[in-house]
């Protein structure tokens, strides 16, 4: 049955590989179950309810990806989009979280229409092959950067960013760090990167997943030995699962279907919807390009087969997530970890979705996995995606320079969509000014995108 539905042999995979890949994807993105409720609760939303909404939105979106497209990509409420929801729309602009959820809901409806009318697919196919490879490389650097930050290996400092010092303990988020909280976890994360690297070199099946689990276990051992001391003020908690509240699922009632349509005709509402729409569209397209490129899923013309189904899954999941009570649901770049483990079909996504469902009942276990344990996975997956740089034609500067701009923009601007914006604008401008338009056969849509990106920076 699995073979018939997911076409495993046709995609060069098997059930065991797919399931292991799905587990790996879940382990690298399970942090969203803790982070998303924390961010959205700043708006006054019930934290337990947001946890349930996060798990359900992830489950629904990831299942839709399997059903609509048979791809190994997982979905969840997106990082960056949840921060925009909480800190800009609600806390910054002063709107209610109900208003913000309504904007997400409307954005999802617009996305569904765009997906069904092939607009998003056309955008994906219009991006040149070299730039697609650059997106994959940029995402690799971006997620490695996220991993280093999550582990506190890289922190803010007098030079904007700096390495955490084990001799002179740095301030982390304005709070003085010690060896027994930040220091030991930095060491554990570095050890975890080395362990994961060894497992990768030895070609151990499930190397990334084993790297996460081994690093977590080492942390638990350090806690028992007194080397690691939880410090909630810095975001370092008990590494052991807490079952004191049992296995009950927090109620959705405080946030379910709390949409507020009163102000949808205002200009502010349109601006908020467009911002959600813009960031989600290009984060999703960027992730699909980057991960599918690394997995060799693109055809000879650089197009992703069944992309309409993948984009529709993202759009429907966003709409459903808004009703459940969470910010924009989008395709997660951490899907790359499962792809790196050999995931090639929707069975990987189904496995990840099932684990999100189980997380509702076993949340103490999944939420106990610390960021320093998942950081090595992000760093190593970043390496895998970085190798796509060999597919960029560096002999043609008109192609290579925009790719370079795209690559560096993603980690430096902390945004996949900004990297794509910079890449598209520079690609069009450099080729037009140097008279290489006919040679490059730049599509009309690339010109349209470049103009829209420029207008975005001017007016938004």
ZAMARGU-4260 file (C-alpha; in steps of 0.2 Angstrom, whole numbers, plus 5000, padded with zeros to 4 digits):
<rodrens>
0) 5000/5000/5000 | 5014/5012/5005 | 5023/5008/4988 | 5007/5011/4978 | 5003/5028/4986
5) 5020/5035/4989 | 5029/5027/4974 | 5044/5023/4985 | 5054/5013/4972 | 5051/5025/4959
10) 5059/5039/4970 | 5074/5027/4975 | 5069/5025/4993 | 5061/5013/5005 | 5049/5014/5020
15) 5063/5013/5033 | 5073/5027/5025 | 5057/5038/5024 | 5051/5035/5042 | 5069/5038/5049
20) 5069/5054/5038 | 5052/5060/5045 | 5058/5057/5063 | 5074/5067/5059 | 5064/5082/5052
25) 5053/5082/5067 | 5067/5082/5079 | 5075/5097/5070 | 5059/5107/5070 | 5051/5102/5086
30) 5058/5117/5094 | 5043/5127/5086 | 5032/5118/5099 | 5040/5128/5112 | 5045/5144/5103
35) 5029/5148/5095 | 5018/5148/5110 | 5032/5158/5119 | 5031/5172/5106 | 5013/5173/5103
40) 5009/5173/5121 | 5017/5190/5122 | 5001/5196/5113 | 4990/5190/5127 | 4986/5173/5119
45) 4984/5158/5130 | 5001/5149/5129 | 4994/5131/5131 | 4981/5134/5118 | 4994/5141/5106
50) 5004/5125/5109 | 4989/5114/5104 | 4986/5125/5089 | 5004/5124/5084 | 5005/5105/5084
55) 4988/5104/5075 | 4993/5116/5061 | 5009/5107/5059 | 5000/5090/5058 | 4987/5097/5045
60) 4999/5106/5034 | 5012/5092/5034 | 4999/5079/5029 | 4992/5090/5016 | 5010/5091/5008
65) 5010/5072/5008 | 4993/5071/5000 | 4994/5085/4988 | 5012/5084/4982 | 5020/5068/4989
70) 5035/5078/4994 | 5045/5075/5011 | 5043/5093/5016 | 5035/5098/5033 | 5025/5113/5038
75) 5023/5123/5054 | 5020/5141/5060 | 5035/5150/5053 | 5049/5159/5062 | 5050/5177/5058
80) 5032/5177/5053 | 5027/5174/5071 | 5038/5188/5077 | 5030/5200/5065 | 5013/5194/5071
85) 5017/5197/5089 | 5030/5211/5090 | 5025/5222/5075 | 5006/5220/5071 | 5000/5217/5089
90) 5013/5225/5101 | 5020/5238/5088 | 5005/5243/5079 | 4993/5241/5093 | 4981/5229/5085
95) 4972/5214/5094 | 4979/5197/5091 | 4961/5193/5084 | 4964/5206/5071 | 4981/5198/5067
100) 4974/5181/5065 | 4961/5188/5053 | 4975/5195/5042 | 4983/5178/5042 | 4967/5170/5037
105) 4964/5182/5023 | 4982/5180/5017 | 4979/5161/5017 | 4963/5163/5006 | 4973/5174/4994
110) 4987/5161/4994 | 4975/5148/4989 | 4968/5158/4974 | 4986/5162/4968 | 4991/5144/4970
115) 4976/5138/4960 | 4979/5151/4946 | 4998/5146/4944 | 5005/5163/4949 | 5016/5156/4963
120) 5021/5141/4951 | 5026/5154/4938 | 5036/5164/4950 | 5046/5148/4955 | 5049/5143/4937
125) 5054/5161/4932 | 5070/5161/4944 | 5086/5156/4934 | 5094/5140/4937 | 5110/5148/4945
130) 5100/5158/4956 | 5090/5143/4962 | 5107/5135/4967 | 5112/5151/4976 | 5096/5150/4986
135) 5100/5133/4992 | 5117/5139/4997 | 5111/5154/5006 | 5098/5144/5016 | 5112/5132/5021
140) 5122/5147/5028 | 5106/5154/5036 | 5101/5138/5045 | 5119/5135/5051 | 5119/5153/5058
145) 5102/5149/5067 | 5110/5134/5074 | 5125/5143/5081 | 5114/5156/5088 | 5102/5144/5096
150) 5117/5135/5105 | 5124/5153/5110 | 5141/5149/5101 | 5138/5165/5092 | 5131/5180/5103
155) 5129/5198/5101 | 5144/5209/5106 | 5154/5224/5103 | 5157/5219/5086 | 5139/5215/5082
160) 5142/5197/5083 | 5156/5187/5092 | 5161/5170/5099 | 5155/5166/5116 | 5170/5166/5128
165) 5173/5152/5140 | 5186/5162/5149 | 5177/5179/5151 | 5159/5174/5152 | 5148/5186/5141
170) 5132/5194/5144 | 5118/5184/5135 | 5102/5194/5132 | 5108/5207/5145 | 5110/5193/5158
175) 5127/5187/5164 | 5131/5170/5159 | 5141/5156/5168 | 5150/5140/5164 | 5136/5130/5172
180) 5122/5137/5161 | 5128/5144/5144 | 5146/5139/5145 | 5143/5120/5147 | 5129/5120/5133
185) 5141/5129/5121 | 5154/5115/5124 | 5140/5102/5122 | 5134/5110/5106 | 5152/5110/5099
190) 5154/5092/5104 | 5138/5088/5096 | 5143/5095/5080 | 5159/5085/5080 | 5149/5069/5085
195) 5137/5072/5071 | 5151/5075/5059 | 5159/5059/5063 | 5143/5049/5061 | 5141/5058/5044
200) 5158/5053/5038 | 5156/5035/5044 | 5139/5035/5034 | 5129/5029/5050 | 5111/5028/5045
205) 5101/5041/5054 | 5117/5051/5058 | 5109/5068/5061 | 5095/5060/5072 | 5108/5051/5082
210) 5118/5067/5084 | 5103/5076/5092 | 5099/5062/5104 | 5117/5059/5109 | 5120/5078/5113
215) 5104/5078/5123 | 5109/5063/5133 | 5126/5071/5136 | 5117/5086/5143 | 5106/5075/5155
220) 5122/5067/5161 | 5130/5084/5164 | 5114/5089/5173 | 5115/5074/5185 | 5134/5078/5188
225) 5130/5096/5192 | 5140/5103/5177 | 5124/5110/5170 | 5113/5120/5181 | 5096/5126/5173
230) 5094/5145/5172 | 5076/5150/5166 | 5081/5168/5166 | 5093/5164/5151 | 5082/5151/5144
235) 5090/5136/5150 | 5078/5123/5158 | 5078/5106/5166 | 5083/5094/5152 | 5072/5080/5160
240) 5054/5078/5154 | 5042/5085/5166 | 5026/5074/5168 | 5020/5083/5183 | 5005/5090/5173
245) 5001/5073/5165 | 4997/5070/5147 | 4982/5081/5145 | 4980/5091/5129 | 4978/5110/5132
250) 4962/5117/5126 | 4960/5127/5110 | 4945/5136/5116 | 4953/5153/5121 | 4959/5156/5103
255) 4950/5144/5092 | 4941/5154/5077 | 4943/5171/5086 | 4943/5180/5070 | 4939/5199/5070
260) 4932/5205/5053 | 4927/5222/5059 | 4943/5232/5052 | 4946/5222/5036 | 4942/5237/5024
265) 4955/5248/5032 | 4972/5252/5023 | 4982/5246/5038 | 4973/5229/5036 | 4978/5228/5018
270) 4996/5232/5022 | 4997/5219/5036 | 4990/5206/5024 | 5002/5210/5011 | 5017/5209/5023
275) 5011/5192/5028 | 5008/5187/5010 | 5025/5193/5004 | 5036/5186/5017 | 5027/5169/5017
280) 5027/5168/4998 | 5045/5170/4996 | 5050/5160/5011 | 5040/5146/5005 | 5047/5147/4987
285) 5065/5149/4994 | 5063/5134/5005 | 5055/5123/4991 | 5069/5129/4979 | 5083/5126/4991
290) 5078/5109/4998 | 5072/5102/4982 | 5087/5107/4973 | 5098/5099/4986 | 5088/5083/4984
295) 5089/5083/4965 | 5070/5084/4964 | 5071/5098/4950 | 5069/5093/4932 | 5081/5097/4918
300) 5073/5114/4916 | 5075/5118/4935 | 5056/5116/4938 | 5049/5107/4953 | 5036/5094/4947
305) 5020/5095/4957 | 5024/5112/4964 | 5006/5117/4963 | 5001/5104/4976 | 5016/5109/4987
310) 5011/5127/4986 | 4992/5123/4989 | 4996/5113/5004 | 5005/5128/5011 | 4991/5140/5007
315) 4977/5129/5015 | 4988/5125/5030 | 4990/5144/5033 | 4971/5146/5032 | 4967/5132/5044
320) 4981/5138/5056 | 4973/5155/5057 | 4956/5147/5062 | 4965/5136/5075 | 4974/5151/5082
325) 4992/5152/5076 | 5002/5163/5064 | 5006/5159/5046 | 5010/5141/5043 | 5024/5138/5030
330) 5036/5125/5023 | 5050/5123/5035 | 5068/5124/5029 | 5072/5111/5043 | 5064/5099/5030
335) 5082/5098/5023 | 5087/5087/5038 | 5075/5074/5033 | 5080/5075/5014 | 5098/5074/5019
340) 5093/5057/5028 | 5086/5051/5011 | 5068/5057/5013 | 5061/5058/4995 | 5042/5056/4996
345) 5026/5060/5006 | 5029/5046/5018 | 5043/5056/5026 | 5030/5070/5028 | 5017/5058/5035
350) 5029/5052/5048 | 5033/5070/5054 | 5014/5074/5054 | 5011/5059/5065 | 5025/5064/5077
355) 5017/5082/5078 | 5001/5073/5083 | 5009/5062/5096 | 5018/5078/5103 | 5000/5084/5109
360) 5001/5070/5121 | 5019/5068/5125 | 5024/5086/5124 | 5035/5085/5140 | 5047/5074/5131
365) 5048/5083/5115 | 5049/5100/5123 | 5063/5094/5134 | 5075/5093/5119 | 5086/5109/5121
370) 5092/5120/5107 | 5110/5115/5110 | 5105/5098/5105 | 5097/5102/5089 | 5110/5115/5084
375) 5122/5102/5078 | 5109/5096/5066 | 5106/5113/5059 | 5125/5116/5056 | 5128/5100/5047
380) 5112/5102/5036 | 5119/5119/5032 | 5135/5110/5026 | 5124/5099/5015 | 5115/5113/5007
385) 5131/5123/5005 | 5138/5110/4993 | 5126/5116/4980 | 5138/5130/4977 | 5147/5119/4964
390) 5131/5121/4953 | 5134/5140/4951 | 5143/5145/4935 | 5156/5157/4942 | 5164/5159/4925
395) 5149/5170/4921 | 5150/5185/4932 | 5133/5192/4927 | 5126/5176/4934 | 5138/5173/4949
400) 5138/5191/4956 | 5119/5191/4959 | 5120/5173/4966 | 5134/5179/4978 | 5123/5194/4984
405) 5108/5182/4986 | 5119/5170/4997 | 5126/5183/5009 | 5110/5192/5011 | 5101/5177/5019
410) 5111/5175/5034 | 5116/5194/5036 | 5098/5200/5034 | 5092/5185/5044 | 5079/5182/5030
415) 5076/5170/5016 | 5064/5181/5007 | 5077/5196/5008 | 5090/5185/5000 | 5078/5181/4986
420) 5074/5200/4984 | 5092/5205/4983 | 5096/5191/4971 | 5082/5195/4959 | 5085/5214/4959
425) 5103/5212/4956 | 5101/5199/4943 | 5090/5210/4933 | 5099/5226/4935 | 5116/5219/4932
430) 5111/5210/4916 | 5100/5225/4909 | 5114/5238/4912 | 5128/5227/4904 | 5117/5222/4889
435) 5115/5204/4892 | 5096/5203/4892 | 5094/5194/4875 | 5109/5182/4880 | 5101/5178/4897
440) 5083/5177/4890 | 5076/5185/4906 | 5058/5181/4908 | 5045/5195/4910 | 5040/5189/4927
445) 5058/5192/4933 | 5056/5211/4928 | 5040/5211/4937 | 5047/5203/4953 | 5062/5215/4952
450) 5050/5231/4951 | 5039/5224/4965 | 5054/5221/4976 | 5060/5238/4974 | 5043/5246/4977
455) 5043/5235/4993 | 5059/5243/5000 | 5052/5260/4995 | 5035/5259/5003 | 5035/5245/5016
</rodrens>
